[in-house]
Amino acid sequence: MTHRPEPPELLALDPVVIEGASGPAAAPLSAPAVRCRHVVKIYEAASGRVFAVRGIDLDVEGGCTTGVVGPSGSGKSSLLRMIAGLELPSAGSVEIDGIDLTSLSTKRRARTRAQLVTHVHQRPPDNLLSHLTAAQQLARLVPREADPDVVADALQTLGLDGHHDHRPAELSSGEQQRLALARAIVAGHRLVIADEPTAQLDGESTRAVLAAIDRLAARGVTVLVATHDARVLPHLQQVIALRDGAIASITEAGTERAVIDRGGRLQLPMAARDAFSEDRAVIRVDDDGNVRIERP
């Protein structure tokens, strides 16, 4: 068995509000849909080791729509591929629906992925089989015990009425992406992972795909989206900003929270980082425990 190195302690991340904080919210009673603990991903390159993901801790609650944003090379795709079970972390653990993917064999991990996860790729044709109609794409995923009308229901829910007999080449890019999302409904998947699902779509198609994501969320499906598209953000309940392979901030209900590691390192949001041109800061803690970070 390949030995996976222990993660560096200083890279384990805990969320904290910079100012006016009373600490993180109490843990929910039920297990989150996605849980990452001390996740590290290292790739070997000709130039040496590349740390794509650096000690990420993350909980995503069931039914939550979460965006993962950040510049190219920030670790978005690597993180999502590990959550989807397509890759293993170099260190740390990834759980979906309470199942630790890192503890499973390759075969069991593939089976778990097939049972729990719908993965939507950036290129619409990559998500579908070219020789099957829309109805056939979905029918092959229906569990035996499912309602026989589930395929028609999924197509109607995601605005694909009248496309039952259309093959991917006869569908627009936006319709193909909606059909890819419909797989979660018929398969009974509780987690959708979408990597830049609107990157190749025009405005109208993007709006239709976002409406489809909203409908999935209304059904209690957890949706994780990696995106550079500002049009996606208003549809998300939580936004995770990555920088240099680590979580820089988490935004919920319009409040952006910075993240601090166990070694005391803090990644400032870029808007705040630009204010500290001298790479120095004064940190003040008042009697109520509020922390202020000021320019020297």
C-alpha positions as semicolon CSV with decimal commas, in nm:
position;residue;x (nm);y (nm);z (nm)
1;M;0,000;0,000;0,000
2;T;0,133;0,344;-0,091
3;H;0,213;0,549;0,218
4;R;0,043;0,888;0,219
5;P;0,244;1,149;0,413
6;E;0,089;1,319;0,711
7;P;-0,020;1,678;0,637
8;P;0,182;1,964;0,779
9;E;0,009;2,075;1,101
10;L;0,027;2,443;1,017
11;L;-0,184;2,393;0,706
12;A;-0,499;2,265;0,881
13;L;-0,754;2,539;0,836
14;D;-1,018;2,670;1,075
15;P;-1,269;2,941;0,978
16;V;-1,267;3,265;1,173
17;V;-1,433;3,601;1,132
18;I;-1,176;3,880;1,126
19;E;-1,379;4,133;1,323
20;G;-1,675;4,112;1,557
21;A;-1,645;3,739;1,587
22;S;-1,791;3,514;1,849
23;G;-1,631;3,205;1,695
24;P;-1,753;2,950;1,441
25;A;-2,113;2,839;1,443
26;A;-2,198;2,525;1,640
27;A;-2,162;2,203;1,444
28;P;-2,486;2,073;1,291
29;L;-2,646;1,762;1,438
30;S;-2,630;1,569;1,109
31;A;-2,313;1,489;0,918
32;P;-2,237;1,725;0,629
33;A;-2,278;1,605;0,271
34;V;-1,908;1,677;0,210
35;R;-1,632;1,686;0,469
36;C;-1,263;1,747;0,396
37;R;-1,008;1,724;0,675
38;H;-0,646;1,838;0,637
39;V;-0,656;1,762;0,264
40;V;-0,326;1,793;0,080
41;K;-0,265;1,718;-0,287
42;I;0,088;1,696;-0,424
43;Y;0,178;1,636;-0,788
44;E;0,523;1,534;-0,903
45;A;0,651;1,750;-1,190
46;A;0,980;1,773;-1,376
47;S;1,060;2,085;-1,176
48;G;0,979;1,915;-0,845
49;R;0,678;1,878;-0,617
50;V;0,372;2,094;-0,679
51;F;0,139;2,155;-0,384
52;A;-0,198;2,191;-0,557
53;V;-0,403;2,177;-0,236
54;R;-0,261;2,277;0,101
55;G;-0,433;2,140;0,410
56;I;-0,796;2,223;0,338
57;D;-1,070;2,175;0,598
58;L;-1,421;2,211;0,456
59;D;-1,779;2,116;0,545
60;V;-2,064;2,148;0,293
61;E;-2,411;2,089;0,435
62;G;-2,671;1,882;0,252
63;G;-2,884;2,078;0,005
64;C;-2,637;2,368;-0,004
65;T;-2,525;2,524;-0,334
66;T;-2,156;2,604;-0,296
67;G;-1,920;2,776;-0,536
68;V;-1,544;2,723;-0,546
69;V;-1,372;3,025;-0,697
70;G;-1,014;3,138;-0,749
71;P;-0,759;3,209;-1,021
72;S;-0,620;2,936;-1,244
73;G;-0,384;2,719;-1,044
74;S;-0,557;2,792;-0,713
75;G;-0,657;2,427;-0,664
76;K;-1,025;2,434;-0,765
77;S;-1,023;2,142;-1,007
78;S;-0,794;1,931;-0,786
79;L;-1,021;1,982;-0,486
80;L;-1,337;1,893;-0,680
81;R;-1,176;1,584;-0,835
82;M;-1,090;1,457;-0,487
83;I;-1,441;1,524;-0,359
84;A;-1,579;1,343;-0,664
85;G;-1,357;1,044;-0,585
86;L;-1,168;1,073;-0,912
87;E;-0,838;1,129;-0,730
88;L;-0,711;1,054;-0,379
89;P;-0,550;1,321;-0,162
90;S;-0,181;1,287;-0,084
91;A;-0,278;1,333;0,281
92;G;-0,597;1,394;0,476
93;S;-0,946;1,257;0,426
94;V;-1,250;1,327;0,206
95;E;-1,598;1,211;0,306
96;I;-1,920;1,225;0,107
97;D;-2,246;1,127;0,274
98;G;-2,042;1,007;0,574
99;I;-1,826;0,769;0,365
100;D;-1,449;0,820;0,381
101;L;-1,336;0,785;0,019
102;T;-0,971;0,756;0,120
103;S;-1,041;0,432;0,308
104;L;-1,199;0,254;0,008
105;S;-1,044;0,032;-0,255
106;T;-1,041;0,159;-0,613
107;K;-1,340;-0,063;-0,701
108;R;-1,547;0,040;-0,398
109;R;-1,464;0,405;-0,452
110;A;-1,588;0,382;-0,812
111;R;-1,906;0,209;-0,693
112;T;-1,965;0,476;-0,428
113;R;-1,912;0,750;-0,685
114;A;-2,166;0,586;-0,917
115;Q;-2,419;0,563;-0,635
116;L;-2,381;0,912;-0,492
117;V;-2,226;1,162;-0,733
118;T;-2,321;1,328;-1,060
119;H;-2,013;1,489;-1,216
120;V;-2,070;1,758;-1,480
121;H;-1,772;1,847;-1,697
122;Q;-1,702;2,185;-1,854
123;R;-1,751;2,064;-2,214
124;P;-2,116;1,961;-2,263
125;P;-2,040;1,668;-2,502
126;D;-1,812;1,511;-2,239
127;N;-2,112;1,440;-2,014
128;L;-2,327;1,237;-2,255
129;L;-2,316;0,932;-2,481
130;S;-2,347;1,054;-2,840
131;H;-2,558;0,760;-2,968
132;L;-2,830;0,777;-2,699
133;T;-3,139;0,997;-2,693
134;A;-3,211;1,225;-2,398
135;A;-3,456;0,975;-2,251
136;Q;-3,210;0,687;-2,299
137;Q;-2,929;0,884;-2,132
138;L;-3,143;0,902;-1,819
139;A;-3,320;0,565;-1,835
140;R;-2,989;0,378;-1,805
141;L;-2,934;0,539;-1,463
142;V;-3,277;0,474;-1,309
143;P;-3,266;0,240;-1,006
144;R;-3,501;-0,059;-1,026
145;E;-3,715;0,064;-0,737
146;A;-3,761;0,414;-0,884
147;D;-4,089;0,562;-1,008
148;P;-4,130;0,467;-1,376
149;D;-4,213;0,830;-1,454
150;V;-3,884;0,960;-1,313
151;V;-3,729;1,019;-1,658
152;A;-4,021;1,226;-1,783
153;D;-4,027;1,412;-1,450
154;A;-3,655;1,495;-1,471
155;L;-3,681;1,621;-1,830
156;Q;-3,981;1,836;-1,738
157;T;-3,818;1,969;-1,421
158;L;-3,512;2,090;-1,612
159;G;-3,704;2,236;-1,905
160;L;-3,634;1,961;-2,158
161;D;-3,992;1,874;-2,252
162;G;-4,013;1,770;-2,615
163;H;-3,649;1,656;-2,627
164;H;-3,704;1,293;-2,522
165;D;-3,594;1,154;-2,859
166;H;-3,314;1,401;-2,931
167;R;-2,951;1,291;-2,931
168;P;-2,677;1,524;-2,797
169;A;-2,591;1,654;-3,146
170;E;-2,951;1,773;-3,178
171;L;-2,939;1,967;-2,850
172;S;-2,785;2,306;-2,777
173;S;-2,489;2,326;-2,538
174;G;-2,716;2,459;-2,264
175;E;-2,965;2,175;-2,318
176;Q;-2,682;1,923;-2,300
177;Q;-2,567;2,065;-1,966
178;R;-2,922;2,055;-1,830
179;L;-2,952;1,695;-1,944
180;A;-2,625;1,619;-1,761
181;L;-2,771;1,773;-1,444
182;A;-3,092;1,571;-1,488
183;R;-2,889;1,257;-1,426
184;A;-2,881;1,348;-1,056
185;I;-3,262;1,338;-1,037
186;V;-3,311;1,000;-1,202
187;A;-3,016;0,833;-1,027
188;G;-3,119;0,968;-0,687
189;H;-2,778;1,128;-0,639
190;R;-2,748;1,370;-0,349
191;L;-2,431;1,543;-0,471
192;V;-2,362;1,723;-0,800
193;I;-2,009;1,840;-0,876
194;A;-1,988;2,076;-1,173
195;D;-1,656;2,205;-1,307
196;E;-1,715;2,536;-1,489
197;P;-2,058;2,423;-1,620
198;T;-2,136;2,760;-1,785
199;A;-1,791;2,833;-1,928
200;Q;-1,889;2,750;-2,287
201;L;-2,247;2,879;-2,277
202;D;-2,409;3,201;-2,398
203;G;-2,622;3,419;-2,172
204;E;-2,956;3,249;-2,239
205;S;-2,813;2,899;-2,198
206;T;-2,636;3,004;-1,879
207;R;-2,960;3,133;-1,728
208;A;-3,131;2,803;-1,811
209;V;-2,852;2,599;-1,651
210;L;-2,856;2,818;-1,338
211;A;-3,232;2,773;-1,313
212;A;-3,172;2,397;-1,334
213;I;-2,921;2,417;-1,047
214;D;-3,177;2,612;-0,843
215;R;-3,436;2,338;-0,905
216;L;-3,190;2,068;-0,796
217;A;-3,118;2,262;-0,475
218;A;-3,492;2,293;-0,410
219;R;-3,503;1,910;-0,418
220;G;-3,234;1,891;-0,149
221;V;-2,947;1,806;-0,383
222;T;-2,606;1,939;-0,275
223;V;-2,435;2,124;-0,562
224;L;-2,064;2,211;-0,576
225;V;-1,963;2,439;-0,863
226;A;-1,616;2,552;-0,966
227;T;-1,654;2,874;-1,161
228;H;-1,501;3,194;-1,292
229;D;-1,846;3,315;-1,402
230;A;-1,985;3,606;-1,199
231;R;-2,336;3,519;-1,325
232;V;-2,327;3,202;-1,116
233;L;-2,253;3,367;-0,780
234;P;-2,605;3,500;-0,698
235;H;-2,734;3,141;-0,718
236;L;-2,494;3,013;-0,450
237;Q;-2,551;2,995;-0,076
238;Q;-2,180;2,966;0,001
239;V;-1,867;3,072;-0,187
240;I;-1,526;2,921;-0,109
241;A;-1,239;3,135;-0,240
242;L;-0,913;2,949;-0,297
243;R;-0,570;3,102;-0,335
244;D;-0,242;2,912;-0,370
245;G;-0,415;2,584;-0,286
246;A;-0,565;2,703;0,043
247;I;-0,900;2,852;0,145
248;A;-0,860;3,229;0,154
249;S;-1,217;3,311;0,255
250;I;-1,569;3,173;0,289
251;T;-1,870;3,391;0,205
252;E;-2,215;3,311;0,342
253;A;-2,523;3,535;0,349
254;G;-2,316;3,821;0,210
255;T;-2,052;3,803;0,486
256;E;-1,698;3,714;0,381
257;R;-1,495;3,538;0,648
258;A;-1,120;3,498;0,630
259;V;-0,957;3,164;0,718
260;I;-0,676;3,119;0,967
261;D;-0,454;2,812;1,002
262;R;-0,334;2,644;1,318
263;G;0,001;2,815;1,287
264;G;-0,176;3,153;1,303
265;R;-0,136;3,237;0,934
266;L;-0,419;3,440;0,785
267;Q;-0,502;3,478;0,416
268;L;-0,656;3,819;0,365
269;P;-0,920;3,856;0,092
270;M;-0,755;4,011;-0,214
271;A;-0,947;4,339;-0,170
272;A;-0,795;4,370;0,177
273;R;-0,454;4,235;0,074
274;D;-0,406;4,516;-0,177
275;A;-0,430;4,770;0,105
276;F;-0,107;4,638;0,262
277;S;0,151;4,736;0,003
278;E;0,438;4,719;0,255
279;D;0,362;4,355;0,347
280;R;0,328;4,462;0,710
281;A;0,024;4,502;0,937
282;V;-0,062;4,606;1,291
283;I;-0,298;4,366;1,471
284;R;-0,505;4,500;1,760
285;V;-0,732;4,301;1,993
286;D;-0,984;4,497;2,201
287;D;-1,132;4,400;2,539
288;D;-1,426;4,224;2,371
289;G;-1,194;4,000;2,170
290;N;-1,253;4,178;1,839
291;V;-0,949;4,174;1,610
292;R;-0,855;4,466;1,387
293;I;-0,586;4,453;1,118
294;E;-0,452;4,796;1,027
295;R;-0,183;4,944;0,807
296;P;0,130;5,051;0,999
